[in-house]
Amino acid sequence: MSVKYTPVQWNPNKWVYDAVLLAIVAIYISVFLRLGAAEADVSRPIDGAVLRMRAFGTCAFFMLSAILCIGPLARLDDRFLPILYNRRHFGVLTAIVAWTHATYVYNWYFNFSQINRLEALLSSNTAFGQILGFPIEALGVFAFVILLILAATSHDFWLSFLGAPLWKRLHLLIYLAYGALVAHVALGYLQDTENPTFALLFSAAALGVVGLHVAAWQVGRMRSAKGEWVAVCAPGDIAEGRARIVQLGPKERVAIFRYDGNRFSAISNACAHQNGPLGEGRILDGCVTCPWHGFQYRMADGCAPAPFTEKVPTYDLRLEDGQLMVQRHANPPGTAVDPLAVTGMEATP
Amino acid sequence: MAADLIWAVQIYLGLGAVAALGFLGIGLDRIDENARGAWVFRPFLIPGILLIWPLVLFRWWQLERADTEDTEGQGRFRPPLLWQPRLALLLAVAVPVMILGAMVLRQDGPNEAPAQLIEPAQ
């Protein structure tokens, strides 16, 4: 199966997603510019450039917080899955907003420096040995470089070229960037403002991110499989033509599909193309269809229909005490497994 | 020190530009069939190559050596989810400490009372 690369893969849903994102950013910046001056320390009035850099800086922070909330929210509740699919555009927009913030800082605080502006930015504060007055510029630069790397490697090509494990590891750097950003704001803007509004919003966003991650981790642990055969759910709990995704371990997820009314098959949740979530796809023309790029697989053997050659691992299923059970260990990709037909459920032609 | 760092970054990005030229002009078509004949998207890859060109060259060499076969085997179906909760839990400890620390150790807070240069009047 082949999908030629395009500069940006848009569809009507992504247009709406991106338009909503842009509108929210525009509203936030407008509101901040209108109200932000009043929120600052009134004893030291700030000028327009500082206000604008704070507007874009805080916007980038809240955007990154929102991005980091999407993953755990989707793991906790399926209804958040639609906002997961276009998260990469969200990330690129965040990097652009952060770039704007950095440009304001660079062109304002270091504009009249006698040395190179970049050199001035890096050398104006080198008090790395103290907490108060710590060079927050270094923290900001560190987080910004990571945001740039992640935005620059967000195209589909990079996932395919680097391979899912390496790409995923690279993109885990987002957690280091977020930690650096929290420190950047906590030791920077938070020290300057006297009004509690920003402090409350900042704390709520950062604690919300870590709270959701801890909650999703705890739920994932409870759902994690133990033993050779893993209980999934009652057969009737899976809607016709849809799947139930089960985490078999820290690295593995399986999708159990129901089709033809009473038949069940289990395949890897990771598409062979770019690790798209097969369990969130639908059954079209008798095949599981990946929601990311439309790659298809037969449920009985995990093979793409001819002439395509992609394969995903399959899993054995059985019924025990009215519960679907899935074998903990996957079969090699493309292994045929007879579908489990559950008696007592109505078969559809 | 800062000037040396900037110089090193400029050298790094310069080498990245050379790597981008070679990879986009020669390597891409050899290791990815989906890229053959697709030219419009290639400029979008330049920033990424500039930033992580050593990784790009390593992966190019790896894919050439494997004759563009799948080099990940079964592992490709198992994304590295192990580190995600570890990093998230590390963040769960670090973020409250940083926020609380910043609230307590404010520059104008109780721990940084301004020095009194003049004795207060009796």
Interface residues (C-beta under 8 A of the other chain):
Chain A: S2 V3 K4 Y5 T6 P7 V8 N116 L118 E119 L122 S123 I131 L132 G133 V145 L148 I149 A151 A152 T153 H155 F157 W158 S160 F161 L162 G163 A164 P165 L166 K168 R169 L170 L172 Y175 L176 Y178 G179 V182 A183 A186 L187 L190 Q191 A199 F202 S203 A206 L207 V209 V210 G211 H213 V214 W217 G220 P250 K251 E252 S268 A270 A272 N275 V312 P313 A330 P332 P333
Chain B: M1 A2 A3 L5 I6 I31 D32 E33 N34 A35 G37 A38 V40 F41 F44 L45 P47 G48 L50 L51 I52 L55 V56 R59 L63 T71 E72 Q74 G75 R76 F77 R78 P79 P80 L81 L82 W83 Q84 P85 L87 A88 L89 L90 L91 A92 A94 V95 P96 M98 I99 G101 A102 M103 L105 R106 Q107 E112
